[in-house]
């Protein structure tokens, strides 16, 4: 039994949201390279993705994406940059794949 509600909405709206979030995840990479604060934007992304995926009944790849981003958050500034970069690219790929699957449902 699921405790969170599942909502129905246009797949295009969800795809647009995933596209925007993919861009936000990608922007974490230059933020860290340039010494900017990347932790607060990361936390905001995690909150939004967690909420989105729970409302959409946990889309495939959603748990993996949130888990990877939460792992970066937990490690914080101690995470090695090559691992950070690889994880960001993996998350962008997962989100892009989810976006495409939403568009294909239309």
N, C-alpha and C positions, 0 to 999 in steps of 0.2 A: 504494500500500500504506500503510495506516494503522499508525502506530507505537503509538497508544494504544488500549487495549481499549474495546470498546463493551459496555455492560452493559444488561441488560433489567431494568426494574423497573416497578412500577405507575405509570401516568401521574398518578394522584392524588398520589402521594408527590412526584413531580417538580413537579407544579403547586403543591403546598403549599410546597415549597422555593423556587420562583420567587416565590410570593406573599410569603414572608418576606423574600427578597432585595429585592423591589420596595420593601417598607417600609423596609429598611435604606438603600437608595439614596435614597429620599425624605427620610429623616432627615438626610441630608448637607446638605440645603438650610438648615434652621434651625440646624444646627451651625455652618455658616459665618456665617450672619446674626448669631448670638449670640457669635461670636468663639471658639467651641470648636474643639478639634482635629478636623478633618474628614479629614486626610490618612491617619491610621492606620486609621480605619474604611474609607476608600476602598480602601486597599491590601488589607485583609482581604476586602472584597467582590470585588475583582478576582481575587484568588487563588481564592476559592470559585467564582466564575462560570467562570473559565478551566478549573478542574478539572471542574466539572459539565458544561460544554459538550463538553469533550474525551471524557468518559465516555459522553455521550449522542450521540456521533458528530456533533458540531458542528451543533446545531439552527439552522435559519434564523433570522437576527437575533442570534444569539449573538455572532458575530464583530463585528458592528456595535456591539453593546452594550459588549463588552469594549474595543473600540477607542476608543470615546468616553470611557469611564471612564479608560482608560490615558492618553488625551490630557489629561484634567483633572489626572491625577496628575503627568504630565510638566511641565505648565505651573505646577503648584503654586499658591502664593499669588498669582502674577502674573496668573492668568486673570481677565478682567473678570467682574464679578458677573452682568451680563445673559447672557453666554455660558454661565457656570457654571449659572445657573438653567435656561436653555433646554436645556442638555445633560442635566441631571438629569431634567427632564420628559420629554425624548425617550427616555432610558434606561428610565424608569418605564413609558412606553407600550410600548416594545419588550418589556420583561419581562412586562407584563400580557398582551400579545398572545401571547407564548409560553405563558404560563400557560393562557390560554383554548384554545390549540391542543392542549395536553396534555389538558385536560378534554374536549374534543370527540373525542379519540381513544378515550375510554372506551366 
